[in-house]
């Protein structure tokens, strides 16, 4: 069985695969202070709850955006499970051709998102991952990784507002009843929720090309994936080098799938005209 580990800034999400079947998955808080032994004991105990013994692990793969934890997890995989893990990087054969100016700058989380989405759909893709940071990645049907967008995540945006001001309270991240907040808490919620919807809208539809309301757009992006017409998806001409712009323009001439990845899982793809 394959042990797959995703080390993120906020959470370490890991799962156990028997060929292509996910046998179980778990989520731990990311803590750089923990040692390889501590994580090894945690992993072993959690695997024991589903009746899996360390000797049943036949492989391990690690995606990490927390460099200080990469080596401890490599050590853990070798010490507790007897496996030298594959650590994902831009040098890993993911099946994608990287058109990034400096591929070493691409986070392994973005690489595995793009590789998984491309492997599943084999189509022109825009992959969105709502994590500590929200990332957008554009991949062509030919398997070319063009680049994308990186924005602050909703959670850290809310935390920054609370921690960098003297009087603004920390609020629950829920959609307020009205865009116009009637008290401080609902005003903050409005700014966070509708402001973030605007960020997503602006990334997909720059220049005001799409005239739908925030409410209409929210209902469309609530699906885990969708299709859009080329007229909807006009990215700024200055955002990419000339060759990549031409590839993206070609990508957007066809129907483009938006695959949304969240920390709560994925839903089946739906094609929307």
C-alpha positions in Angstrom: 0.0 0.0 0.0 1.1 3.6 -0.8 1.4 6.2 2.0 0.7 9.6 0.4 1.6 12.7 2.5 0.7 16.3 1.8 2.5 18.7 4.2 0.8 22.1 4.0 1.3 25.3 6.0 -1.8 24.7 8.1 -2.5 20.9 7.9 -0.7 17.7 7.1 -3.2 15.6 5.1 -2.3 12.0 4.4 -3.9 8.9 3.0 -3.3 5.2 2.3 -3.9 3.9 -1.2 -4.3 0.3 -2.2 -3.6 0.7 -5.9 -6.1 3.4 -6.9 -8.4 2.8 -3.9 -8.2 5.3 -1.0 -8.4 3.1 2.1 -8.3 5.9 4.6 -7.2 9.5 5.2 -6.3 11.7 8.1 -5.6 15.3 8.9 -3.1 16.6 11.5 -2.2 20.2 12.4 1.2 21.2 10.9 3.7 21.6 13.8 7.4 22.1 12.8 8.4 21.5 16.4 7.4 17.8 16.3 10.2 15.3 15.5 10.2 12.4 13.1 9.6 10.1 16.0 6.5 12.0 17.2 5.0 12.0 13.7 5.9 8.3 13.3 4.1 7.3 16.4 1.0 9.4 15.4 1.0 7.8 11.9 1.5 4.3 13.3 -1.3 4.7 15.8 -3.8 6.1 13.3 -3.0 3.3 10.8 -3.6 0.8 13.6 -7.1 2.1 14.0 -7.9 0.7 10.5 -5.9 -2.5 11.1 -2.9 -1.6 8.9 0.6 -2.7 10.1 3.8 -0.8 9.2 5.1 -3.7 7.2 2.1 -3.5 4.9 3.3 -0.1 3.5 5.1 -0.7 0.2 5.8 2.9 -0.8 5.6 6.5 0.2 5.3 9.8 -1.5 5.6 13.3 0.0 4.5 16.7 -1.2 5.7 19.4 1.1 5.6 23.2 1.1 7.1 23.3 4.6 10.9 22.7 4.0 11.7 22.4 7.7 9.4 19.3 7.9 10.4 17.6 4.6 13.5 15.9 6.0 11.8 14.7 9.3 9.1 13.1 7.2 11.6 11.4 5.0 13.3 10.0 8.1 9.9 8.9 9.5 9.0 7.0 6.4 12.3 5.1 6.5 12.4 4.5 10.2 8.8 3.5 10.8 7.7 2.1 7.5 11.0 1.0 5.8 10.4 3.1 2.7 12.5 5.7 1.0 9.8 8.2 -0.1 9.5 10.0 -3.4 9.6 13.7 -2.6 7.8 15.7 -5.2 9.7 18.6 -6.9 9.9 20.2 -10.3 12.3 17.5 -11.3 9.7 14.8 -10.7 8.2 13.3 -13.8 4.5 14.4 -13.3 3.5 14.0 -16.9 3.5 17.8 -17.3 5.7 20.1 -19.3 6.5 23.1 -17.1 6.4 26.4 -18.9 7.1 28.4 -15.8 10.0 30.9 -16.0 11.7 29.2 -13.0 10.1 25.8 -12.4 12.0 25.5 -9.0 9.6 28.2 -7.7 6.5 26.0 -8.3 5.2 24.6 -5.0 4.8 20.9 -4.9 1.2 21.3 -3.9 0.5 23.1 -7.2 2.4 20.4 -9.1 0.4 17.5 -7.6 -2.9 19.4 -8.0 -2.1 20.0 -11.7 -0.8 16.5 -12.3 -3.8 14.9 -10.6 -6.4 17.0 -12.4 -4.7 16.5 -15.8 -4.4 12.7 -15.2 -8.1 12.6 -14.5 -9.6 14.9 -17.1 -7.0 15.2 -19.9 -8.5 18.6 -20.8 -7.6 22.3 -20.7 -7.8 23.1 -17.0 -7.8 25.8 -14.5 -7.2 24.3 -11.1 -8.1 26.2 -7.9 -6.9 25.2 -4.5 -8.4 26.9 -1.5 -5.7 26.4 1.1 -3.7 28.7 3.4 -3.0 30.5 0.1 -5.5 30.3 -2.8 -3.8 29.2 -6.0 -5.0 29.0 -9.6 -3.1 26.9 -12.1 -3.6 26.8 -15.8 -2.8 23.5 -17.7 -3.4 22.9 -21.4 -4.9 19.8 -23.0 -1.4 19.0 -24.2 -0.2 18.8 -20.6 1.6 22.2 -20.4 1.7 23.9 -17.1 1.5 27.6 -17.9 1.4 29.2 -14.4 -1.4 30.9 -12.6 -2.3 33.1 -9.6 -1.4 33.0 -5.9 -3.6 35.0 -3.5 -3.9 35.1 0.3 -6.3 32.5 1.6 -9.6 33.6 3.2 -8.5 32.3 6.6 -5.2 34.2 6.8 -6.9 37.3 5.4 -9.3 37.2 8.3 -6.5 36.6 10.8 -4.5 39.5 9.4 -7.4 41.9 9.8 -7.9 40.8 13.4 -4.2 40.8 14.4 -3.2 44.0 12.7 -6.0 46.2 14.1 -6.7 47.4 17.6 -10.5 47.3 17.7 -11.7 44.9 15.0 -12.9 41.5 16.5 -12.3 38.1 15.1 -15.4 36.9 13.4 -16.9 33.6 12.2 -16.4 33.1 8.4 -20.0 32.9 7.3 -21.9 34.8 4.6 -23.8 37.8 6.1 -27.4 38.4 5.4 -26.6 41.6 3.5 -23.6 43.1 1.7 -24.2 46.2 3.8 -23.2 45.2 7.4 -25.4 46.6 10.2 -22.7 46.0 12.8 -19.0 45.6 13.0 -19.0 41.8 12.8 -21.3 41.6 9.8 -19.4 44.4 8.1 -16.2 42.4 8.4 -17.9 39.2 7.2 -19.2 41.1 4.2 -15.8 42.4 3.4 -14.2 39.0 3.7 -16.9 36.9 2.0 -18.0 39.2 -0.8 -14.5 40.7 -1.2 -13.1 37.2 -1.7 -15.9 36.4 -4.2 -14.7 39.5 -6.0 -11.1 38.3 -6.0 -12.2 35.0 -7.6 -14.5 36.8 -10.0 -11.7 39.2 -11.0 -9.2 36.3 -11.5 -11.6 34.5 -13.9 -13.3 37.6 -15.5 -10.7 40.4 -15.5 -11.7 43.8 -17.0 -15.4 43.4 -16.1 -16.1 41.2 -19.0 -18.8 39.3 -17.1 -21.8 41.3 -16.0 -23.4 38.8 -13.6 -23.9 39.7 -10.0 -21.8 38.3 -7.2 -24.8 36.2 -6.2 -25.1 34.7 -9.7 -21.3 34.1 -9.9 -21.3 32.5 -6.4 -23.9 30.0 -7.5 -21.8 29.1 -10.6 -18.5 28.5 -8.7 -20.1 26.5 -6.0 -19.6 23.5 -8.3 -16.3 21.7 -8.0 -15.8 22.3 -11.7 -17.4 24.1 -14.5 -16.9 25.2 -18.1 -16.7 28.7 -19.4 -16.7 30.3 -22.8 -13.6 32.0 -24.2 -15.3 35.4 -23.9 -15.6 34.9 -20.2 -12.0 34.0 -19.5 -9.9 36.9 -20.8 -6.8 37.1 -18.6 -4.6 40.3 -18.7 -2.3 40.4 -21.7 0.6 41.4 -19.4 0.2 38.5 -17.0 2.2 36.0 -19.0 5.2 36.0 -21.4 4.2 36.1 -25.1 4.6 32.4 -25.8 2.5 31.5 -22.7 -0.1 34.1 -23.6 -0.5 32.4 -27.0 -0.9 29.0 -25.4 -3.4 30.3 -22.9 -5.3 32.1 -25.6 -5.5 28.7 -27.4 -6.5 27.1 -24.2 -9.4 29.5 -23.7 -10.7 29.1 -27.3 -11.8 25.7 -26.2 -14.1 24.8 -23.3 -12.0 25.2 -20.1 -12.6 23.0 -17.1 -12.2 24.7 -13.7 -11.4 22.0 -11.2 -11.8 23.2 -7.6 -9.8 21.6 -4.8 -10.7 22.3 -1.2 -9.6 21.0 2.2 -12.9 19.3 2.6 -12.7 17.1 -0.5 -13.8 17.1 -4.0 -17.2 16.6 -5.8 -17.7 15.0 -9.2 -17.0 17.3 -12.2 -20.0 19.0 -13.7 -19.9 20.6 -17.1 -22.0 23.8 -17.3 -22.6 25.5 -20.6 
